[in-house]
Amino acid sequence: MGTLPDSLVIAKAETDIGIIPKMANRHGLIAGATGTGKTITLRTLAEQFSAAGVPVFMADVKGDLSGLPLPGGENPKVKERIQSLNMTDFRFEGYPVVFWDVFGVQGHPVRTTVSEMGPLLLGRILMLNDTQSGVLALVFKIADDQGLLLLDLKDLRSMLQYVGENAAQFKTEYGNVSTASIGAIQRGLLTLEQQGADKFFGEPALNLEDLIQTDGQGKGVINIMAADKLLQSPKLYATFLLWMLSELFEQLPEMGDPEKPKLVFFFDEAHLLFDDAPKILVDKIEQVVRLIRSKGVGVYFVTQNPLDLPDTVLGQLGNRVQHALRAFTPADQKNVKAAADTFRADPKLDVAKAITELEVGQALVSVLDAKGAPTVVQRAYICPPHSRLTPLTPDERRAVIQGSTIYGHYEKVVDRESAYEKLKVRAEQKESAPEPPTQKRTAASGQSETGKIITAVAQSAAHAIGSQIGRQIIRGVLGSLLGSKRR
């Protein structure tokens, strides 16, 4: 790979418009109504970052980004755009891609452990209220104190059963445990499993360093996560991406302002992150976005309207591409005016009017200059992508997956000793222990009945595997922001 370019050209007006690599970690926004060209802009940006040696992570929510590994040239509209913009040095090419899939079908499986997800984000997925979230946090604390690893959903189910059946003994140290809340969490887990999310929890957990790679030619690897099925569960989708962003924030070292980002993270359908989110979660998201810049990570939100994002987040997005918005109703017109006001205006351009008149593939663009100030907004044409627009065939995708250097690692599920196995052993030992002569097995005592219940639950699940001792619970998500530390 050659010298880092002065700017990553993404659009053309009277002159080229590009993002300065040193300013690319100051985050960005791609906005516009459905069908106005956001996906092409996303693809063009990803290609430019990859060509500059910057790894990229993106979710493929519509299933139309998979052609990135192969050269383009098959689409006549792309050829027309190349000619109209007089791009004489343009050449079609593919880019290094790694496919990921929570469900392990269209890419390498993506997993995390229940402990790494943590009670805050897990409670968000389960749509728990404050009381239920408090009980879930208490269950995590008891597991932590007793050295019981929460790796997959059967660990958490066993832990919930254990805490619920022994609520009286935990009351003094941890406070009241609501049986109703335990039941609500259990029902939420059942719904989560029915959506297929149980495949997301387990080991081997995703190593984030596997997302931050370059190929032999120095191009940044473009990580594409299949999200068409995941998007059917919007809260799971949004929480999954937030978990990844939070883990990057916690694990990566401080870098200050590097010459180019360490990773660029595209957050498509970004409005889902904030829909019905409690204030405490929105505050944490705002903090992560604000602080992750110093870790060398640029976050680019993709959404229909910039007003989908809170002002505290929107104000941090320095590189902006605004595609057309519709203004059919008074509310639409108000949104267009508000979107126009977010740009540094050009006296020669009626920004609000221009937003409603933009052609497909045309946009209003403003990027940060060398001093970090936003440039005057320009009406421009987005540069065409170099890679193939047509999605890969199943055979082509399979070849990319199997040709990856990480193929085979995440495909092998590991199920080591954790909370489920340990609680099963405890229950079996309690059941087989001789009863003291003076102890009466009465329903009032509740003890022998508890042992029976736990044993019955444990015996209905998979067999335990060999014991591996020594690993403490890791609870990473938003950990440093919440005051905890990875151990």
Residue, then its C-alpha position, 0 to 999 in steps of 0.5 A: m500500500g502506498t502513502l496515506p492520501d490527504s483525503l478519502v474522496i467520497a463525493k464530487a462537486e466543483t472539486d473533490i470532497g473527502i474525509i481527512p484521515k486524521m479527522a475520520n475518528r471524529h465520527g460521522l452521519i449518513a442520513g436520508a429517506t429510503g431509496t435515496g442512496k445511503t447504502i451506496t454512500l456506506r459502501t463508498l466510505a467503507e471502500q475508501f477506508s479499506a484502501a487507506g488501511v483502515p479496518v471497517f465493521m458494518a452490519d448488512v441489514k438488507g443483504d446487499l453488501s456482500g459483493l464487496p470482495l469482488p470487482g464491480g463493472e456489472n452495473p450500467k448506472v455505475k459506469e454512467r456515473i463514472q463517465s459523468l464525473n469524468m473519473t478517468d483513473f477509476r478502476f474496479e476492484g474487490y476488498p478483503v472481507v470477513f463475514w460474520d453472523v450471530f446465527g452462524v449461517q452466513g458467516h463466522p459465528v459471533r458469540t459473547t458470554v452472558s457475563e460479558m454482556g452484563p446485566l445492563l444490556l441484557g436487561r435492555i434486550l429482555m425489556l425489564n423494568d427497573t425492579q426486574s433489572g435490579v434483581l438481574a443485577l443481584v443474580f449477577k452479583i451472587a454468581d460473581d461472589q460464588g465464582l459461578l461463571l455465566l457463559d451461556l443461557k443455561d448458566l443464567r437459567s440455572m442461576l435464576q432458579y438457584v437464587g429464586e429457590n434460595a431467596a431467603q438465605f440471600k435476603t440478609e446480604y443482598g436484599n429481597v429477591s422478588t419471585a415475580s421478577i425472577g419469573a419475568i426474567q425467565r419468561g424473557l429468556l424463553t422469548l429470547e431463545q425462541q428468537g434464536a438469540d441463545k446461539f449468541f451466548g457461549e464460547p469461543a467469545l469474539n476476540l475483537e482483535d479479529l476485527i482489526q486486521t489488514d490483508g497482505q496488500g495493506k488494505g483494511v479488512i471489511n467485517i460484514m455482519a449478516a443482519d437481515k435476520l437479526l433485524q427481525s429482533p430490533k432490540l437484540y440487533a441494537t443491543f448487540l452493536l452497542w455491546m460491540l461498541s462498548e467492548l471496543f471502548e473498554q478493551l482498546p488502549e488510548m491513542g489520542d488522535p492517530e493519523k488514521p482510525k484504528l477501526v471505523f464502525f458503521f451503525d446502520e438503522a441507528h434509530l433502533l439504538f435509541d427507541d424507548a431507551p431509558k435515559i441511563l442507557v442513552d447517557k452511557i451511549e453518549q459517553v461511549v461515543r464521546l470517549i471512544r474517539s481517543k481509542g482511535v475508533g470512528v463511529y458513523f451512524v446511518t439513519q433516515n433522519p438526523l433527528d433520530l439521534p439525540d442532540t448530545v450524540l448528533g453534536q459529535l458527528g463531524n463528517r456528514v452526508q445528507h441524502a434527500l428527505r421528503a416534505f409531504t406534511p408539516a411535520d416532514q417540513k419541520n424535520v427538513k428545516a431542523a436537518a438543514d440547521t445542523f449544517r454550516a450553511d452556504p449563503k449561496l445554497d438554500v439547504a432546506k430546499a436542496i434536501t428535498e430536491l436531491e437526486v438519488g446518489q446526490a447528497l449534501v456533504s460537510v466534512l471536518d477540515a484540518k483544524g477540526a472545523p466543519t466545512v461549508v455544506q456542498r451539494a455533491y454526487i457520491c462517488p460510485p463504488h469500485s466493488r460489485l453491487t450484485p450480492l454474492t451467490p451462496d457458493e461465492r460467500r461460502a468460498v470467502i468464509q472458508g478462505s478466511t484465516i479464522y475459519g474453523h476457530y469460531e465454528k467449534v463450540v466450547d462448553r466448559e464448566s460453568a454455573y450450570e455444571k457447578l449447580k448441578v453438582r451441588a444439587e446432586q451432592k445435597e440430594s445424596a447426602p445422608e439426612p441428619p437424624t434430628q432434621k425433619r423433612t417437612a414442607a415447612s423447611g423447604q430445604s429438601e424440596t429445593g434440592k429436588i427442584i434444582t436437581a430436576v432442572a439440572q438433570s433435564a439439560a446436557h451433560a457436564i464436561g470436564s472441570q476447568i478452574g481458574r477463570q473469573i467472571i468477565r463482565g465487560v460491557l460499559g464496565s469502566l463507565l459503570g465503575s467496574k474493572r475487567r478482571 
